[in-house]
Structure formats: structure tokens, C-alpha cells
Amino acid sequence: MQTIPQENIEQAAEGLRAIAHELRLSVLCHLMNGPMCVTELIAATGASQSNLSQHLAKMRKMGILANERRGMQIYYRIANPDFERLVMALKHIYCPDISI
């Protein structure tokens, strides 16, 4: 039996903790369809602007999301493809009949 390096386990746990919040997971699910501005994310998630901004900042600091300014709007996208694969795995388990 092959031993899994502790570093890999710690990295996996950190990634799971990063999305282990309903709002952050919801944001990632919505961003699977492409970049969205803050206004669109507020409408899609039902979150308040201040709450959403806190979660977006946290995911940006962790390297999960990237953002860019387009005129007056800031658009977010998934920056780390590992999280796209993780969201897709969760989708297949928890909502296989919904297309993202």
C-alpha cells in the first residue's frame, strides 16, 4: 500500500476548507459558466454586497479566484483549474441532473 504524503493531505484539507461555505461554493458554481461581475454575483447568490465582498476577497487571497476591472465593474473568474475540477466532482455527486 502506497503512503500518501502528509503535505498532499494538508493541501487537500486546505482546499476543502476554502470552499466549505455555502456562499463560496455557490460563487464557484456560478463562475463555472464564465466570469461574472459583483452585481451579477449578488443577484445570483442573494448575498449582500458586503458579505459577498468578504468571501470574494478571501478566495482571491487563496488564489482560487482572479479579478479584473472592466470599466466600472469588477469581474471575477476561477483562477485555479483545480477548483473547477473539484466543483465538477461535487456537481456529479450532488446534482448530476443540473448542467453547469
C-alpha positions in Angstrom: 0.0 0.0 0.0 1.3 3.4 -1.0 1.6 6.1 1.6 0.0 9.4 0.9 2.4 12.3 1.7 1.2 14.5 4.7 1.7 17.6 2.5 -0.8 16.3 0.0 -3.4 15.6 2.8 -2.9 19.1 4.2 -3.2 20.7 0.8 -6.5 18.8 0.1 -7.9 19.8 3.6 -7.0 23.4 3.0 -8.7 23.4 -0.4 -11.8 21.8 1.0 -11.9 24.3 3.9 -11.7 27.1 1.3 -15.0 26.1 -0.3 -16.7 24.7 2.8 -19.0 27.7 3.0 -22.4 27.8 1.2 -21.7 31.2 -0.3 -18.2 30.5 -1.6 -19.4 27.2 -3.1 -22.3 29.0 -4.7 -20.0 31.6 -6.2 -17.8 28.9 -7.7 -20.8 27.1 -9.2 -21.9 30.3 -10.8 -18.4 31.1 -12.1 -18.2 27.8 -13.8 -20.2 29.4 -16.6 -17.6 32.2 -17.0 -16.6 35.5 -15.4 -19.3 37.5 -13.6 -19.3 40.9 -12.1 -20.1 41.6 -8.5 -23.6 42.8 -9.3 -24.4 39.6 -11.2 -23.0 37.5 -8.3 -25.1 39.4 -5.8 -28.2 38.7 -7.9 -27.2 35.0 -8.5 -26.4 34.2 -4.8 -28.8 36.5 -3.0 -25.9 37.7 -0.8 -25.4 41.2 0.5 -22.7 43.2 -1.2 -20.5 43.4 2.0 -20.8 39.7 2.7 -20.1 38.7 -0.9 -17.1 41.1 -1.0 -15.6 39.5 2.1 -15.8 36.0 0.6 -14.5 37.1 -2.8 -11.5 38.7 -1.1 -10.8 35.5 0.8 -11.0 33.4 -2.3 -8.8 35.8 -4.2 -6.2 35.8 -1.4 -6.1 32.0 -1.6 -5.6 32.0 -5.3 -8.9 30.5 -6.1 -10.3 33.5 -7.9 -8.9 36.3 -10.0 -10.5 39.6 -10.9 -10.2 42.3 -13.5 -11.8 45.7 -13.9 -13.9 46.3 -16.9 -15.0 49.9 -16.9 -16.9 50.5 -13.6 -17.3 46.7 -12.9 -15.0 44.2 -11.4 -15.3 40.7 -12.9 -14.3 37.5 -11.1 -13.3 34.2 -12.6 -12.0 30.9 -11.3 -8.2 31.3 -11.4 -7.2 27.8 -10.2 -8.4 25.0 -12.5 -8.1 22.5 -9.6 -11.2 24.2 -8.1 -13.1 23.8 -11.4 -12.4 20.1 -11.3 -13.4 20.0 -7.6 -16.7 21.8 -8.3 -17.4 19.4 -11.2 -16.8 16.4 -9.0 -19.2 17.8 -6.4 -21.8 18.5 -9.1 -21.6 14.9 -10.3 -22.2 13.7 -6.8 -24.8 16.1 -5.5 -26.6 17.5 -8.6 -26.0 15.2 -11.6 -29.1 16.4 -13.4 -28.1 20.1 -13.4 -25.8 21.4 -16.1 -23.2 24.0 -15.1 
